[in-house]
Amino acid sequence: MVSIKLGAVSMDAPEDKLYFVSTDNRAIIINDDFLAINYIPENSINLIVTSPPYNVDIDYEGFRDDIPYDKYLEFTEKWLRKAYELLKPDGRMCLNLPIDKSKGRDGEGFQSVYADIVSIAKKVGFKYFSTIIWNEGNISRRTAWGSFASASAPYVIAPVEAIVLFYKKSWKRLSKGKSDITPDEFKEWTLGVWAFQGENPKKVGHPAPFPLELPRRCIKLFSYVGDIVLDPFVGSGTTVIAAYLLNRTGIGIDISRKYCETAKNRLIKEAKVNFNKILQY
Ligand SMILES: C[S@@+](CC[C@H](N)C(=O)[O-])C[C@H]1O[C@@H](n2cnc3c(N)ncnc32)[C@H](O)[C@@H]1O
């Protein structure tokens, strides 16, 4: 076991799960199944920023992204319960989701993913705050028209995603802290339509990354300097990079060893993180 201080509490984590820990303990990458983790202390996390698997048949390393929709919703409920436990009473969650899904297993292609996940989150105990619409400006991904120029069976696709804001018990922070958001950023980002480009998967070495700008805005707007930020599906490490660069502590979990390695390399290159050699595998 390795003991890592997280604010007022300590996390005693099995050494073989800690893929990467910076020397200052502010960037932590864990290679594990989020559902199986029992060593992150409950009520210890200030902010969760994440984009879970969307179950749209993405070719991930190490798990299937095309399970039946009811099973996907069961998985969603399990991970949301876990996330809820880990948040502090005034903890918040920024959940990046598609509005809907129009591909996947035969016969269940069209699903209201956003609506279904929001209702599961509320059932689990999360309180809903509001939703930011992220305009990715990416219409090049469009490949299907259904019935082109005909009312027979046209497809309608919105090139936007949602960032849903939830909190555990109190939206207002229960203690004071230092904010680092500028007045201009605050004015722009509190208008709930964000427009910036998506990330290029080839550039970061992951099939479905979000751009650094997404966690950067969420972290500056919704957390204090020094807070603990968690991404239970960290992929290429984007949330932990943003947290580290903004002087927070970032904890990222991914079930895939390959993506943990990608995250580690990005942290070293893009955030100039120093690391503890003992924890390298
Ligand atoms: C949409 S991607 C996240 C991408 C990330 N936001 C980024 O910028 O690279 C979802 C990630 O969840 C991981 N994953 C899937 N099931 C998991 C589980 N049970 N526990 C932890 N990670 C899991 C996948 O390996 C994948 O990297």
The ligand as an SDF file (V2000), in Angstrom:
LIG
                    3D

 27 29  0  0  0  0  0  0  0  0999 V2000
  -14.7430    8.6290  -23.4600 C   0  0  0  0  0  0  0  0  0  0  0  0
  -13.2490    7.9070  -22.8930 S   0  0  0  0  0  0  0  0  0  0  0  0
  -12.5690    9.2270  -21.9140 C   0  0  0  0  0  0  0  0  0  0  0  0
  -11.6040   10.0880  -22.6790 C   0  0  0  0  0  0  0  0  0  0  0  0
  -10.9740   11.2060  -21.8810 C   0  0  0  0  0  0  0  0  0  0  0  0
  -11.9390   12.2400  -21.5050 N   0  0  0  0  0  0  0  0  0  0  0  0
   -9.8170   11.8500  -22.6360 C   0  0  0  0  0  0  0  0  0  0  0  0
   -9.8150   13.0860  -22.8020 O   0  0  0  0  0  0  0  0  0  0  0  0
   -8.9280   11.1130  -23.1320 O   0  0  0  0  0  0  0  0  0  0  0  0
  -13.7510    6.7250  -21.6860 C   0  0  0  0  0  0  0  0  0  0  0  0
  -12.6130    5.9390  -21.0270 C   0  0  0  0  0  0  0  0  0  0  0  0
  -13.1880    5.1080  -20.0110 O   0  0  0  0  0  0  0  0  0  0  0  0
  -12.3530    3.9770  -19.8490 C   0  0  0  0  0  0  0  0  0  0  0  0
  -13.1530    2.9610  -19.1140 N   0  0  0  0  0  0  0  0  0  0  0  0
  -14.1700    2.1870  -19.5740 C   0  0  0  0  0  0  0  0  0  0  0  0
  -14.6890    1.4350  -18.5760 N   0  0  0  0  0  0  0  0  0  0  0  0
  -13.9930    1.7590  -17.4590 C   0  0  0  0  0  0  0  0  0  0  0  0
  -14.0840    1.3520  -16.0860 C   0  0  0  0  0  0  0  0  0  0  0  0
  -14.9820    0.4430  -15.6770 N   0  0  0  0  0  0  0  0  0  0  0  0
  -13.2360    1.9120  -15.1770 N   0  0  0  0  0  0  0  0  0  0  0  0
  -12.3090    2.8380  -15.5880 C   0  0  0  0  0  0  0  0  0  0  0  0
  -12.1770    3.2440  -16.8630 N   0  0  0  0  0  0  0  0  0  0  0  0
  -13.0120    2.7240  -17.7890 C   0  0  0  0  0  0  0  0  0  0  0  0
  -11.9530    3.6210  -21.2730 C   0  0  0  0  0  0  0  0  0  0  0  0
  -10.7630    2.8490  -21.3190 O   0  0  0  0  0  0  0  0  0  0  0  0
  -11.8180    5.0040  -21.9310 C   0  0  0  0  0  0  0  0  0  0  0  0
  -10.4620    5.4050  -21.9520 O   0  0  0  0  0  0  0  0  0  0  0  0
  1  2  1  0
  2  3  1  0
  2 10  1  0
  3  4  1  0
  4  5  1  0
  5  6  1  0
  5  7  1  0
  7  8  2  0
  7  9  1  0
 10 11  1  0
 11 12  1  0
 11 26  1  0
 12 13  1  0
 13 14  1  0
 13 24  1  0
 14 15  1  0
 14 23  1  0
 15 16  2  0
 16 17  1  0
 17 18  1  0
 17 23  2  0
 18 19  1  0
 18 20  2  0
 20 21  1  0
 21 22  2  0
 22 23  1  0
 24 25  1  0
 24 26  1  0
 26 27  1  0
M  CHG  2   2   1   9  -1
M  END
$$$$
